[in-house]
Amino acid sequence: MSIITPGDDDGTRQFCQEICQYEHHKVRMIHEYFQDDLLYIVENLDPISLLSELKSRNIPDLEKYLSLENDRKTLSRTLLQDIFTRGREAVIALWVSLYVLQKNHGFPALDAVLRELRHTGDNLVGQILLDKLGHNLPPELTDVQNCHKKHLYEKTEKLLENKPPRCNQEEESFPLSTRYVNLIIVSTDQFRERSENELIETGVRHEEYIKETQNKLQRISPNKMFRWCPRSRLVPHMVMVSGVPGVGKTTLMQKFVYDWVRGVLYQRFSFVFFFKFRELNRLDEVSLETMILQQYPHLGQQLGNILQDPEKLLFIFDGLDESNHTMDFTSHHLCSNPRQPQHCGQIVVSLMRKSLLNGCSVLMTSRPTRLASIDCTVFQRIVEITGFFPEERQTYFEHFFSDPELAEKAFTYVKQNDTLYTFCYLPSYCWIICTVLSRSFQTSSDQPASLLPKTVTQLFAIFVANILSNHSLDKSDAQKILQSIGWMAQYGVMNHRIIFDDRDLGSFHVDNKSKLLSSFVIESEEPVTYSFLHLTVQEFFSALVHYVDYSPEKLQESLNKAKSYPDGRGEMFLRFLCGLSDGSTRSILTGYLDKQIVQASIDVITWLKNFSSEKQKECRDHEEHLLNTFFYLFESRNKPLVQESLQSYRRLNLSHVHMSALNCTVLSFIIETCTNIEALSLNECSLSPEGLEKLEPALHNLQDLSLESNDLPDTSCTQLASVIRNNSSLKTLHLSHNRLSGPHFSDLVDALSSPDCRIETLHLNNNNLQETSCTQLASVIRNNSSLKTIDLSDNRLSGPHFRDLVDALSSPDCRIETLQLGGNNLPNTSCTQLASVIRNNTSLEILVLSGNRLSGPHLRDLVDALSSPDCKLKQINLMGNKLSEEEEEEIRKVEIDKPSLMIFYRAHRMLNFLKR
């Protein structure tokens, strides 16, 4: 088999030689090692390009894979398995093909794999064997290692979850192997840009991550944490895992240890030590040996021997954000003796800085906000858990519900509710949502829709109500507990506290013996600390307490505080507070709330009115800041309030604000409620087709709609067509800089061609429209008598079908006044056709032909048409057509003869015109 082709360059030939030097069994071993990476890479590459490369390298019978083009997962799995079965030459041909594709197209995940393969060389094979087989240890260390693994297995084999509220409140455990769902982990530094509430920030950006992981971000699996890193160009020893609360950092660490214990992950580490920072908070001065033995006493007399080989050790520290210890990763006050007592934080820093057990590895987790405040250069690899992608979300539901039909029913409901579905990227949110829906759907097969959550506030209200109804406590007693934990929750939210101790419980009169408390708060081991099930549970209680224990003074103080924090810590608190102002939402918790609940609601509504008014004054030129206000109004479900708060708005400009599907749902509610809004701009918003679908029903009253630079595909034309058909008020439509060329473009054309269409200004520039689109555009011009301005610049309209467009524009019935055809690569022969438009179209006043190829003999036809008395043009732009001096002289004569016609053919003349 000839793997190299005549067209291969020297770099490709050299890469092929490098791969060919590996023996047969090593090629197979390397292929298996990169199996998961290759599956992901092939799944996201253009299959046609890959198959063409393989065919050129004499891999036969590839046609069968073309039928799998729409099922990339199956194509990837089948193709790789077949190539592996064909043997060494086929595997090498695959690697060479991937190398060529990487050079031509660039794909971060593939680049990382190729770099690792080339930089590690023969050492890679040795590392694969070491991670599979581990080190040879003396008998006494082998015995203690087995004991250690047994201990960790018992600690990690079960995944603990709180029992759903329909049952008793004891914890329930599940085998980790059957309950765990893979999380998406990417290599990124995004945490450095975060200042808002972490959950909101990640939630609304999650769709972006889905796109970015295909193009910009390197996807990391747990078995790649300590593999060669292309960014730092070494095998990392210090790794940081970042992630928002509830995204699964601790569970991932548990799975990491569980897989190491079972021998399926990183056997290069002979011993793994797993610590949680919240449990280390009780330690002050302690030696490293003492710290280890307090948690792992079975290591006993062998610990000294174990620490003799630091390169065989891995330390895992979970929850840096929960640590009370001072840790300066740039400090020079380090320790080197594992037996010398030091401050706990200093021990951790010394491990990281290699002064203590130089050669060991450290894996640490933290929330992004903590990382943004420290020097992270000590970490050689930084990864972020982005949570669940759509497939993983559905898998979680299937794992949670034992009944497949119930799982499908619950997931379908959530998927139809953008508010809930967006937050399903968090495993902890999935648990809460599944818990609520399991109760709702199993209560009755004919469950009223009103009892199912529609907003995040309603979700948590039902969650709390279900737990309360499961207890036999008197409602007044339950109210006291809600009151005490509510004030503690608010104190925590306002002061960035998520960990509480017995002193905190005492300060807020929280009864730590109450069974109800254990339904909302998790109690840790010694030293005893408490935290809410999830940060958002804490934020919900911080808002709920103002309806449970109403105080106008406390409420006003909390409102003022929450809106003043620039880091967004009060954002969810305010959303919940506004959500609970809705009577139907509050009714879920009837019997547990304050007698003055109505007054509390009035106070919140009054604040929201004033807040909206303030934002209108502050953000007239930066209306993207109103998006938070929209969320408050959305959660309130108060349409009269929405109308009153936004009655002065005629235009909304949210350009450059990321519009996730959830944001679009909220905006749709606002626009649908406020019929006074006439214009909407959503330019450069990363607007997806799904987001547009959410907006579409609300756009029927707009007169001006701008959706430029959103990379919308041609499938979006179906939604855009629906907007046009259902909106007889729409006068201006901006769709520039998208990708609307394609089979669905005809849907848009049909709507624009309708006699009912009232659009006067249409921008379709830079949409990669082909010359075959000219026939469709001609139909729009012939049938739409309202159209006055059309911008078709920067497309690809040059070709034989351009004649169809010209014929429509030349019709005496054509009402086009401004026509832009710049940057369409129109050749000189087009001048004759354009001359026909100038002579016959009595409505045309402005014609833009800049950036084409109109220089040449046929320009005379255009000049003659401009000189003709039939020409009604007031302005024509011919800049960027590389006109000769003689051609410019001819045009100058026309300008002199017709002073009413402004002709732009040189840049300085345009500048002079603009200066007037």
N, C-alpha and C positions, 0 to 999 in steps of 0.2 A: 504494500500500500504506500503510495506517495503522499506524504503529509504536506510537504512544501509545494507551493504553486509558483509558476514563473513570475507572477506579479508580486510576490512577497518581498518586502524590503529586508535590509540587513538586521534590523531589530527583531523582526519576526523569526528570521532564520536562527539568530542567536538564542532566542527564547526556546525554540524547538529543540536546539541542541542541548540546552539545560535540562529540559524535561526528559529527553531521550537517554540521558545518562543514568536515570534511575532504573534499577532492575524491575522485573515484572511484579514481584510481590510488593515492592516499595511504591510503584505506581498505583496499585490497587489500594494500598494502605492510605496513601495521600488522598486518593479519590473518595474513599470512605470517610476520611477525616473532614473533608470539606463538603460532605454530602448535603447537610442542611443549608449551607451557604449557596451551593450550586442550585438547589431546588428553588430557593428564593430568587437567585439571580436570573435563571432561565425563565422563571415565571414572569419576570418583569422586563425582560428584553423583548425586542421586536422579533417574533418567531420567524418571520420571513428572512430577515437578515441572518439569523443564526443558522437556519436550515440551508441557506444559500452558501454560507461559509463552509459548513460541513460537507455539502455536496461537492464543492470545489476541491475538497481534500479526500475525495473518493469514499465517502460514507454513503452507501447505496440505500435505496428503498426509503427515502425520507418523505415521499408524497403522502403517506398515511397520516402523518402528523398535522398536515394542513387542515384536516377535518376537525382537529382539536383546538383550532386557533381561538375559539370563543370560550374554551375551558382551559385556561393557562395552567392551572394546578395539575390537571390530568396530563396535559402535554409535557410539562416539566418532569413529572414523576416517571412517565412512560419512556420519554426520550432518554433520560439519564440511566434508567435501568437497562434499556436496550443497549446503550453504548457500553455500559459496564460489562454486560454479558458478551459483547463482541470482542473484548480483549484489549490488550495493551495499546495497540496502534490506534484503535478507535478512541480510547480515553485520551491519548496524546493529541489526536486530531481535535478533540473537543477543547482541550486547553489552549491549543494554538488558535482555534477559531475565536475563543473568548478573548484572547490577547488582542487579536486584530480588531474585534468589535470595541474593546475598551479604548484602543487608540483612536478609533474613528468617532466614537460617540460619548464615551465617558460615563461611568456609572459607579458611584462611591463604593457600594458593596463589593462589586467586582474588582475595583482598583485595590481595595484593602486585601482581598484574597490573593491577588496576583503579587502584591508587594510582600505579603507574608511568605508566600511560596518561594519567592526569589531571594529574600533576605535571610531566611532561616535555613534554606538548603538542606544538607544532610542532617543538621541538628534537629530539623522538624521530625524526621522519622524517629529519632531517639526520644524526642519529647512526647510523641504519640505513644510510644511503648511505655514510657515512664508514667504517663497519665493513666494508662490502662492497667499496668502491673504494679506500680508503686516501687518503693525502695526495698532493698533487702535489709531487714533489721535484725539485730541480735535477738535471741529467744526471749530474754527478759523484757525487751521493748515491744516485741510482738505480742506478748501476753497482755501488757498494759494497754497496747493499742486496741486489741480486741475488746478489752473491758471498757475502754473509752468509747469505742464505736457502739457497743451495746447500750451504754448510758445515753448517748446522743440519739440513738435510734428510738428509744423509749420516749425521749423528749420531743421528737420531731415527726413520728409516724402518724400522729393524729392532728387534724386541723380542727381547732375548737371554734365553735360558733355559738352565739346565744340562741337559745331555743325560741322559735317563733312564738308570738304572744298568744296563739290559740292553745298552746300547751303550757306545761309548768315552766318555770323560769330558770331551770337548771341549764348549764352549758351542755351542748351536744357535740360529740366528736365524730369526725368522719375520717376514713383513711385518706391521707394526703394524696396518694396516687390516684384516687378516683374523684377527689373534690377539686384538685388544683387545676386551674386553667392558665395556659401560657399567657404571659404579659408581653406587651411590645416594649422593647428597650432600644433606645437609639443613642448614638454618640452625639452630644450636643452641649453647647454652653448657654442654652436659652435662659437658664435661671438668672443670669447676670442682668437681664433686661426686665425682670419681673418687679413690679411695685404694687400691683393691685392684688386683690384677694386671689390666692393661688388657685383655688378650685374654679373660680369664674374664669380666670385667665387661661388656664389649661383647657377648661371645658369648651370655651368658644373657639379655641385654636385647634381643637382636636381634628377637625376636617382638614386643616392645613397640614397637620402632621401626616395624615394619610397620603397626601400628595407629596410632601417633602421627603418621606422615607423612600419613595420611588426614585427621587432625583438628587436630593442634597444630603440626606442624612444616612449614616451607616447604621444598619440594623444589627443589634448585638443580642446574641443568645447567651444564657448563663455559662455555657461551656466556652465562651469567647472572652470572658472577663479578664483572664490572665494569659491570653494569647497575644502574639506580636501586635503592637499598636502602630498604625501608619502615622498617626499624629506625632507621637513621641519617639517613633522609630526605634522602639525597644520592646522587650517583653516586660510589661508593667508589674511592679510589686505593690504599688499603692493605688487602689481603685476606689472611686467614689460613686455611689448609686444615689441619684437624686430623684425626688418624687413628691408630689403633693400629699397631704394627709389622706389616708384611706386608699391610696393607689396600689398598695400591696408590697411595700418595701420589706416589712417584717416577714410576710408570708414567703416572699422570694428568698429571703435569707434562710428561712426554715427549710424550704425546698432545696436550697443549695447544700445545706448541711446533710439533709436526708439523702440526697443523691451521692454525696461523698461517703457517707456511712455505708451505703449499699454497693460502693465500688464502681459506680457508673460515671463519676465526675472527679477530675483532678486528684488522682492518686499520687501525684508528685508531692502532695502534702501528707506527711505521715501523721500529723496531729492538727486538728482544727479546734480553736477555742472560740466559742460564741458568747458574746456579752451584750447586754442591753444597757444603754447609758442610764436609763431611768433606775436600773438596779444598782448601778455603780455610784449613784448620787449619794448613797449613805456612807461611802468610803471617803476618807479624808487623806491622811498619809498612810500609805501602804506600799509594800514592795510588790513587784510584778509576780514573784513566786507566790506570795500570800494571796494576791488577787486571784490567781489561777486556782489555787488549792481550796479557797473558800467555795468555789463553784464546782470544782472537780477534785474532790478529796481522794478519789480512787487512784489518782496519779502518784500520790504518796512519795516514796523514796526515789522514784525514777524520774521525777521532774527535772532534777539537775542534769541528768543524762539527756533528757528530751531537749532541753534548751541548748545543748551543746551544738546542735545542727540547725541553726536558724532558718536556713534555706528550705527546710522540710516542714516549716510551721506556717500556719495561716491564722491570723487573728481577725475575727469579725466583730465589729462594733456597730450596733444598730441604734439609730435615733440620735444623731449628734444634736439635733434641735431640742431634744429633751434633757440634755446634759446641763447640770448646774455648775460644772467645773469650768474654770477658766482655761481655755486652750488657745495658745498663740502659736500657730504653725510656722512663724518666722522666728520664734524665740531661740536664743543661744544658751539659755539655761536648761541644759539637757542632762539626763542621767545615763549611765552606762552599765550599772550593776543591777542585775535582776533581783538581788537580795536586799538592796538598799531601799528603805522606806522613802517615798516621795509623794507629792500630791498626785492624785489619780490622773488629773488632766496632764500633768507633766510626763507621766509614764506613757500615756497615749501619744503625745507629741514626740517623745523620744523614740518610740517605735517607728513613727512615721518618718522621722528625720534620720533614722539609721544609726543613731548613737547607741541604741539599745537593741540587742539581737540583730545586728547588721546582716541583711540577707533574708530576713523573714518577710512575709507578705501580709498586707492589711487590706481588708474589705470593709468599707464604712458606708452607712446610709444617712441621709439627712433630707429635710425639707428644703426647697430652693431658697426660701427667704433667709435661712441661716447661712447658706453658702454664699449668698450675695454680700455678706458682711465679713467674710474671712478671705485670707490669701489661699487660693486653691492650687498654687503652682506646685505644691508638694505631691499632688495627685498626678500620676502618669496616665491615667485614663479616667475620664468623667463620663458617665452614662446617665440617661434619664429614663425612668419608667413612664411611658405615656399611657399605660393602662390597657384597656381592651379596645381592639378594633371591632368592627361589626360582627365578624364571624365568632370572635371570642365571647362577645356579649351573648349571642344566641347559645353558645356552648354552656355558659354559666347558667342560663335559665334551664337548659336541659339537665344539668347536674343538680340543680336545686330542687326541681319538681320530679318526683318519682313517676308521676303520670305524664306521659309524653303529650297527650292532648291538652292537659292543663298547662304544660310548659309552652306549647305552641300558642295557646289562647292568651297567656300572660305576655309573651314576647310580642305577639301581634298588637296587643293593646298598647304596649309601651312604644313600639316602633311608630305607631300612629300619633303619639304624643311627643312632639319634639322637645318639650321641656324636660320630660323624664328621660327620653332616649339619649339626649346629649350627655346627661350626667351618668349614664350607664358605662362610661369609660372607666369609672371608678368601681372596683370590686365591692367596696363597702356600700356604695349607693345601690349596686345591684342587689346586695343582701337586703337592704331596707325595702327596696321596691318589691322584690320577690316576697318578702315577709308580708307586706301590706296586701299584695294581690292574692297571695295564697289564702289569706283570711277572707278577702272580698269574694273571690270566685267560688270558694268552697262553702260559703254561707248559704248561697242559693244559686241554682243554675240560671235563674232569671234575675240576676243581680241588677238593681236599678243603676243606670249610668251615673246618677247623682252621687252615689256612694263610692265611685271610683275616682281617684285623684286626677285632676286636670292641671294643677299647678304644683310647684315644689312645696309651697306652703300647705296645700291640701294633702300632699303625700305625707308630710311629717305630722300633720294634725291627725290623720287617720292612724298613722303608726303609733302615736302616743295614745290615742283613744282606744285602740285595740288592746294595748298593754293595761291601761287603766281598767277597762271593762273585765279583764281577766282576774283582777284582784277583788277580794271581798271587803276591801277597806271602805269605810264610810267616806262619802264624797268630800266632806269637810276635812277629814284626815289626809286624803289624797291631795286636796288643794294645798294643805300646809307643806307637804313634801314638794309639790310643784313650785311653791313659792320659795322655799329655801334653796333648792337646787337651781332655780331660775336666777336668783340674785347672785349665786356663786358663778353660774354660767356667764352672766353679763359682766361680772368683774373680770373673769378670764378673757372674754372677747376684747374688752376695752384695754386690757393690760398685756395682751399676748401671752396668756397663761393657759396651757392645756393640761398641765399636771397639777394636782392638788394633794395636800396631805391632811392629816387629822386636825391640824390647827385651822386650816381653811374651812373644813367642815364645821368645826366648832364656831368659827366667826360668823358663819351664815346659818347656824342652828340646823344643820343637816343631820338627820338621824341615820348614822351609818349601820344601824341594825335593821333598818327597814328593808323588807323584801322588794318593795317597789323601787327603791334606790338601785338595787342590783340589775333592774331591767334597763336602766339608762346609763349607769356608770360602771366601769370596769375597775375592779380592785386588783392591784398588782401584788406580787409576793414581797417579802421583807426587803427593804423597809416599805411599809404599806403606803402606797400612793393611789390616787384615784384619777381617772380620766373618763370623759364621756365616750360613748360607743364610737363616735365620730365627731370631728370638728363641727360639721353642719348640724348635728344633734345639739351640740352645745350652743351654736348660734340660734337655733330654733327656740331653745328654752330661754335664751337671753331676751328674745322678743316676746315670747309667750308670757313671761312673768309680769309684763306691764298690763296684761289683760287678766291675770290671775290675782295680782295685788296692785291695783291701780293707785298711783300717786301722780297727780299732775306735775308736781315739781320734779320728781324723779324721771318721769317720762320726757319732759322738756330738756332736762339735763342730758339724758341719754341720746336724744335726737341731735342735740347740738354737738355732743362729743363725736358721735358716729360719723356725721358728715364732715367733720374737721380733719379726720385722719387721712393723710395723703397716701398711706400704704394700702388702703382699701380694706382694712380689718373690719370696718363697720358695714360693708356692702351687703352681705347676706343678712345681717341683723336688720337693716332697713327694709330689705325686700320682704322678710318674714313679717316685720311689723306692719308694713302696708298690706300684705296678704291677709293678715288676721283682722284687718279693718273691714273685710268683707263678711257680711252677716252669715251667708251660707257656709263659708269656711269655718267661722267661729262656732256655728251650730254643731259641728262635729264634736266639739268639746263641751257641749251644754252640761251644766251642773258643776263644772270645775272652775268656772271663771268668776270674776268679781261682779258684784251687783251693779257697779257703775261701768260695766263693760261698754255700754253705748257711748258714754262720755269719752272713754279711752279711744274708741274708734273715731269719734268726732275730732278729738285732739290730733290724731294721726292724719286724718284727712285734711284738716286745716293746715298742718305742717306741710303736707304734700303739695297743697295749693300754693303756699308761699314759696316752697322750694322750687316748684316749677316756674313760678314768676321770676324768682331770682336767676334761675338758669337762663331764662329767655333774655334777660338783660345782660348777663355775663357772657353768653355764648352766641350772640347774634351772628358772629362771623365764624364760630367754631361749634356748630350745632351737634357735632359728634358727641360732645359731653352730655347731650340730652339723652343718650342711649340708656344711661343708668336710670334717669327719670322714667323713661318708657318702661323699664323693667318694674319699677315700683308701681306704676299705673297698671301694668299687665297683671301683676300679682293681686292688686286690689280688686280687679274685675269690675271696677266702678265706672261704667261708661259715661254717665253724666259728669263725673269728676274729670275724666279724660277730655271730654268736650270743653268743659269750662277751663281746664288748665292749658289747653293748646288752641283756644279759639282764635288767637291773634296770628296763628301760623298759616301762611299761604304756601311757603316753600320749605322743604326739608332737604338739607345738604349733608349727607353722611358719607361723602366721598373720602376715600383713604381709611375708612374704618372697617375693620374686618367684619364681614356679615356672614356669620355661620348660619346654619339652618335654624338654630334656636333664635338668634338675633332677628332673622327674617320673620319667624313666627310672631315675635313680640312686635316688630314693626308693622306687620300685617294687621294685627289687632288695633294698633294705633291709627293707621290710615283708614281702616274700615270704619272706625268709630268717629274719626274727625273728617267729615265731608268737606270742611273748609280748606283742606290741603289740596293745592292745585298742581304743585310741581315737586318732583322727587329726583334727587341726584344720588346715584350709587356708583360712582366711578372709582375704579381701582380698589374694589372692596373684597377681592377674592370671592366674589359671589359665585356660588356653584349652581348647577341646574336644579339641585334639590332645594336650594334656598329660593331660587326664582319660582319654583313650583309652589312654595309656601306663600310667596308674595302675590302671585298671580290673581287670586280671587279679590284682593283688596285694591287692585289698581284701576278699577272701573270708573273712577271719578276724576282722575288726573288729566291735566291738559298738557303737561310737559313731563316727559320721562327720559332720564339719561342713565344708561347702563354701560358706559364705555370702559374699555380696558379691564375686562373681567375674565378674559380667556374663555368666554362662553362657547361651547361647541354647537354644531348645527342642530343637535337634538333639542336645544333650547328654543329653536324656532317654533316648535309646537306651542310652548307656553306663551311666547311673544305673540303668536297669531291669535291665541285666545284672548289676550289682553286687548288687542286691536279690535277684534270682533265684538267684544263686550263693552267697549268704551267709545261711544260716539263723540266724547268731549276731547279726546286726545288730538292735539294739534302738532306737537313736536316730539320726535323720537330719535334719541341719540344712541347708536349701537356700534360706534367706531371701536377699532382695536379689539375685536373678538375673533372667533373662528367659525363664522356662520356658514361658510361654504360647505356644501354637502347635500346629501339626498333630502334632508328635512328643510332645506332652504325654500323649497317649493311651498311648504305650509305658510311660511311668512309672506311669500309673494302672493299667494291666494288671498290672504287677509288684506294685504295692502292694495290689491286690485279690486276689492269689493266696492260697489257703488256707495256703500254705507260708510266707508273709511273717510275720515275727515282730517287726516294728517296733512299738514302743510309743509313741514320741514322734516326731512329724513336724512340721517347721517349713517352711511354704511361704509365709510372709508376704512381701509386697512382690515379687511375681513378675508383676505385671500380668495376673493371671488374670482372664478375663472371666466374665460371669455364665453363659455356656454351659458353663463348667468345672464348675458346680455339679452337673450330672448325672453327670459323671465322678467327682467327689469323693464324691458320694452312693454310688457303687458301691464305693469304697474303704471307706467307713464300714460299709456293709452286710456286706461280705465279709471284712473284716479284724477278727477278734475280739480280736487282741492290742493294737490301737491304743487308747491311753488319753489321749494329749494331741495335739491338732492345732491349729496356729497358722496361720490364714488371713487375718491382719490385713493392711491396706494393699493390698488387691487391688481388683477392680471387680466384686464378686459381686452387686451390687444389680440386680434385674431379674426377669422372669417365671420363669427357671429356678432362682431361689433357693428356690422351693417344693420342688424335688427334693431339695436339700440338707437342708432343714428336715424333710421326711418321713423321711429316713434317720436324722437325729439324734433324731427323736421316737419311733423304734421302741423297744419294750421290750428288744429284743436289743442295742441300741447300748451299747457299753462305754466311750464317751468320758467322761473325768472332767474334763478341762480343755479348754475350747473358746474360742479367741480369734478374734473377728470384728471387731475394732476397725478404724476407718478404711476401711470398705467402702462409704461413702455410702448406707448403708441408710436408707430413708425411714421416716416414722412408721408407715406401714401394715405395716411388717415386725414391729411389736410384737406383733401378733396371732399371726403365725407363730412368733415366738420364745417367746411364751407357751405354745404347744403343746409346744415342746421342753422347757421348764421343768417342765411338768406331767407329761409322759410319760417323760422320761429319768431313771430312778432312780439312774443312775451319776454324773450330772453334778454336780460340786462347785464348779468355778470357771468363770465365764462372763465374758468381756471383750467389752464392746460400746462401748467409748469411741470418740470421734471420728466418730460417725455423725450421723444427722438424726432422732433418735427422739422429739424434742419434739413434742407435739400430742395430739389427742383419743384416738388409739389407744394412747397410753402407759398408759391405764387398764387395758387388757388385760394388759399386762406387769406392772403393779403388782398386779393381782388374782392373777396366777399366782404371784408372789413371796409373796403372803399365804397362798396355798393350803397346806394340810397335805401335799399331794403334792410340794411343792417340797423337794428335798433339797440345794439349793445351800448352800454355805458362804461363797461370796464372789461378788459381781457388781460389775463396773466400768462405770459409766455416765457417767464424766467426758467433757467435751467434746461434749455433746449439746445444749448451749444450753437447758437446762431452765429453765422459768419458776419463780418463787418458789412458786406454788401447787403445781407438780409436785414440787418439792423437798420441800415440806411433806408431800405424800402419801407420798413415799418415806421420809421421816423417821419417819412413823407405822408403816410396815412394819418399820423397823429397831428401833423400840421394842418392837413386838409380838413380833419374832423376834430376840432377842439373839444367837442362834447364826449369824445371817446378817450378814456384813460387807458393807455397801454403800458403794461409793465413788461420789460424785456431785459432790464439790467437792475442789479440790486440797488444801486444808488438812486435810481428813479423811484423805487418802492420807498426808500428811506425818506426821500424828499416829500413824497405823498403823505407819509405818516406824520411828518413834521408840520403839516399844514394845520 
